[in-house]
Amino acid sequence: MFWAGISGFGKGPCIFWEKDWGTITSESYCNHIVPIMAEYVSQTRLIPMQDNASGHAAQATLAFMREKGLVPIFWPANSPDLNPIETLWDKIKDYIQDKYPEIHRSYPKLRAAVIEAWNLITDEEVRDLIRTMHERCQAVIDADGWHINY
């Protein structure tokens, strides 16, 4: 897995979830991701947003984040269409599938392809995605909370 942060400034930190870290649990998320997030947020004064994956939303994770000065904004469950980074994940997946359709059999090559795809995303592209948040929220309101095309 590849974790990354984005903001109105552009791309933030990124990290591969290493195989020897095991599955993403509250404990492993707090050990490996939260410190990176805390450092980035302290430098930028941003408010973190994350989806409701179990490792992210666990009470122990949220308590640990509060200890580190991180208070994520409320995020509705099952709402990837509101999350601008999902657009980037799709772009990365499409890039890899188009350029390296056979690469999924080699973990080192897949990692290299993910980094290549991530590096092709510009800060301006990220800022443009962040600027769509008002429209995304309005589209969800207009759709009475149902799926939107983002």
N, C-alpha and C positions, 0 to 999 in steps of 0.2 A: 504494500500500500504506500501511497505517496500522500503526505499531508502538506498543505501550503496555506498561507494566509494571504489575503488581499485587502486593500483598503482604497480609499479615495486618493491615496498617494501613488498607488500602483501595486506591484507585486511585493509581498512581504517575504518572511522566511519560509523555507520549505525543507522537508526532511523525508527520507524513506523510512517506513516502519520496518525495522529489521526482523528477519525471521526468528532470530533467537529471543526476541522480546515476547513472543507468543501472541495470543489473541489480544484484541483491544479490550481491556477492562478498565474500570475506574483507576485501579492502582497503576497499571502500565501507562495509561493516558496521563496520569498525574506525574509519573516519573519521567516520561519522555517528551510529551508535547507541551504541557502546561508551563514548564520553565521557559521554553522558547517563546510561547505566547506572552508570558509575563514580561520578558525582556523587551519584546517588540512593542507591547502596549505601553510600557514605561517610557520608551523612547518617543512614541508618537502620540500618547495621550488619547488613544482610541478606546472605544467601548467594544469588547469582543462580541462576536456573534458566532454561534455554532449550531449545527443541526441537533436533533434530539436522539442521536445514536446513544445506545445505553451507556457506553463509556464516557460520553460527554455529559449526559443528563443525570447521572447517578448523584445522589445526595452527597456522597463522599467526595466526588469530583467537584461539585459546586462549592462545598465547604472548603476544600483545598484551594480552589480558585479564589475564594473570598480572602483566605489567609494571604494570598499573593497579591491582593488588591485588584483582582479581576472579578467584575460583576457582569456576566453576559446579558445582553438584552433578551427579552422574552422572544422565543421563536416558536411559532405554531408547528405542531406535529404534521408530518406528511406534507410538507410544503417546499419541495425542491425547486419548484418553478419560481419561487420568490428568492431563491438563493443565487446571487450572480456567479458564484464560483462554480456552480453546476454547469453553466455554459462553458466555462474553461475546461472542466473535466471532459465534457463532450468533445470539445475541440481537440484536446490532447488524444483522446481515444480515436477520433476520426483520423487525425494525422498519422498516428501509429498504424492504424489499420490500412490506410491508403499507401503509406510509404514502406511499411515493414509488415506485410500480412503474415509472414512466416515467423516473426520474431518471438512469438509467445512461447516458444519451446526453449528459449535460452534466457534465463533470469538476468545474467549480466548484460546481454544485448537489450533486453526489455528496459532495464534501468537506464541504460544509455539513451534509448529512444525516448523515454519519459523526460529525461533531462533536456534532450534536444528540443522536444516539443514545448516544454515549459519555457525554455530560453527564447523561443520564437514569439512568445506572447509578450507584447509590449506594455509598458506602464500606461500608455495612452489608451490601449484597448481595455485595460482593467478599469481605468477611470471612466471610460465610456459605459462600461457595464454597470458600474456603481451609480452612474447618473440615471440609469433606467429604473431605479428603485421606486420612484414616485409612480411611474407608469405601471410597473409590475403590481404595486399595491392597489392602484386604482382598477387595474384589470381584474384582480381577485375580487374586489368589492363589486364591480360590475357583473362578475360571474357568480355572485352570491356564494363566494368561497370555494367554488369549484376550480378545477384545473384550468390553467391559462397556457398560452403558447409562448413560453419563454424558455 
